[in-house]
Amino acid sequence: MANHKSALKRARQNEEQRVRNRSRKTRMKNIIRTLEEAISSKSKDNAVAELRQAVSIIEKTAAKGVIHRNTASRRISRLTKRVNAL
């Protein structure tokens, strides 16, 4: 465990950040899951609406540095391709 005052503070900050990043990642995964359900139900209108939400959340997650921007771009691209295939 950390002993110095600055190291203790850094440990606290890391824990707060970890929890925050985890919730952001979970939120992103959940919206992707709802989009995939809409795609599998062949509901074009519903899928398009879910895609808009998913793209927004994925971009926010990348902007916060939780995932890499290229990863976000790849996920958006693949999801868009699947929605357009409907």
N, C-alpha and C positions, 0 to 999 in steps of 0.2 A: 504494500500500500504506500501511497505517496506520503512524504513527511514534510516537505517544504510547503510554505503557505501558497506559493504560486502553483505547485504541483497538485495540491488539494483542490484549488480553484479549477485548474484544467480538468481534473478528474470529474468534478461536478458538471462543468460545461459539456464534457464529452458525453456524460450520461443523459443530460437534457437533450442534446443534439441527436443521440441515438434513438431516444423515444420519439422525438419529433419526426425524424427521417423514417422510422418504422411506420408511423401512422400515415405519412404521406404515401409511402410505397403500398401499404395496404389499401388505401383509398384508390390508388391507381389500378391495382390488381382487381378490385371489386368492380370498378366501372368497366374494365376490359371484359370481365366475366359476364356482366349484364349485356354488353354489346355482342359477345359471342352467342349468348342465348337468343338475342334478337335475330342474329344472322342464321342460326340453326332453325329458327321458327319460320324462316323465309319471309319475314315481315319487313318489306323494303322501307316503308315510312318510319317504322319504329327503329330500324337499324340506322337510318340516316340521322335521326334525332340523337340516338345514343352515341353515334360516331362523333358528332359535334361536341358533346360533353366529354367524351374520352380524349379527343385531341386536345381540348383545353386543359384537362387535368394532367395529361402526359407532358405537355409543354411546361406547365407550372412546376411539375416535379423535376424536370430537367433544369429549369431556370434556378431552382433552389439548390441544385448540385447533388440531389439525391441519386439521380441516374445521369449517365453521360448524354450529352446532346445528340450524339450519333445513334445511341441506343433508342432514344426517344423518337428520332426521325425514322429509324428502321421500323419501330413498332407502329407508328402512325401510317407509314407507307403500306405495310402489310395488312393492317386493318382496313384501310381505305380500299385497297385492291379487292379484299374479300367482300366489302359492302357493294362496290361497283359491279362485282360479278353477279349480284342479285339482279 
